[in-house]
Amino acid sequence: MDTSWRNTTVVTEFHLLGFGYHPELRILLFLAFLLIYSAAMLGNLLIIVVVLSDKRLHTPMYFFLVNLSCVEVWYVSNTLPKMLAISLTQENKISFNSCLTQFFFFGFLIGAECCLLSVMSYDRYLAICRPLHYKTLMNNKMCLFLAFGSWVSGLLGSVLITVLFVKSAFCGPNEIDHFFCDFIPLLNLLCSDPYIIALLTFLLSFSFTLPPFLLTLSSYVCIILTILRIPSTTGRQKAFSTCSSHLIVVTIFYGSIIIVYQLPHSSTLDDLNKVFSLCYTILTPMVNPLIYSLRNREVKESLKKGLSQQQFPMKKPCFT
């Protein structure tokens, strides 16, 4: 075993290179990221407030939407503020502990979101394809179990990888060619043998992406086949519009993660990883509120009612 790294200087901070130093684009990037961050936070917080304040929305579908919005509020707050700071000030230093903390929450939240998206598709499959058994199958206990399992799965997976990184050696260089502390850039900076971490991360990323994506895809195939039997042309068009929007978003989300973490690495692909990472770090948290709920008639009615009353009375949720 190579132990020469033990006599080298241990890294105490990293430098996030972001999208490179382009003074002419600095303000433009800052404004773009600020707009995206504001839209993602506003949309997801709005969903949480509206659902919790309207008893009519206390159903399994909106219960899972609240969980997804909570994930994405934390998610964008974990990566985008640092991106904003780098874009505005070009101060790209991040301490070792802060970097691994960011990495931990990134892994935790993205794992939870992968599971929640598949759970939401399964919920829609039961509601549309098995409506007579829906309330029995998707009861309070099952809703809590699926949501809790999604959060815990993401947490356990992230803990395993983060612990291995903490026990590994970083002895230079300390430049991370990314806009946040992601797995592959950190792996490239290891002085110790990265084989175990790389293998475990591959297995975990495979488990959190491909099976949930296939479950989501199969659920929507069944939903579409059921929609085809709807006699109303207007009803079919509306259902197809909703399902296609959902399917496009989850395909972009899962697909970009699979490209970044599952495909063999090459110099060309590594250069594009930052672009693909934008899809699951900032694109989906921004569009999910619009795609999943703000287009729904129930949410629009609840929002109009809340705005007309100029208050959002908090009520105890009862997801039945």
Buried (B, 14 or more C-beta within 10 A) or exposed (E): EEEEBEEEEEBEEBBBBBBEEEEEEBEEBBEBBBEBBEBBBEBBBBBBBBBBBBEEBBBBBBBBBBBBBBBBBBBBBBBBEBBBBBBBEEEBEBEBEBBBBBBBBBBBBBBBBBBBBBBBBBBBBBBBBBEEEBEEEBBEEBBEEBBEBBBBBBBEBBEBBBEBBEEBBBBEEBBBBBBBBBBBBBBBBBBBEBEEBBEBBEEBBEBBBBEBBEBBBBBBEBBBEBBEEBEEEEEBEEBBEBBEBBBEBBBBBBBBBBBBBEEEBEEEEBEEBBEBBBBBBBBBBBBBBBBBBBEBEBBEBBBEBBEEEEEBEEEEBEBE
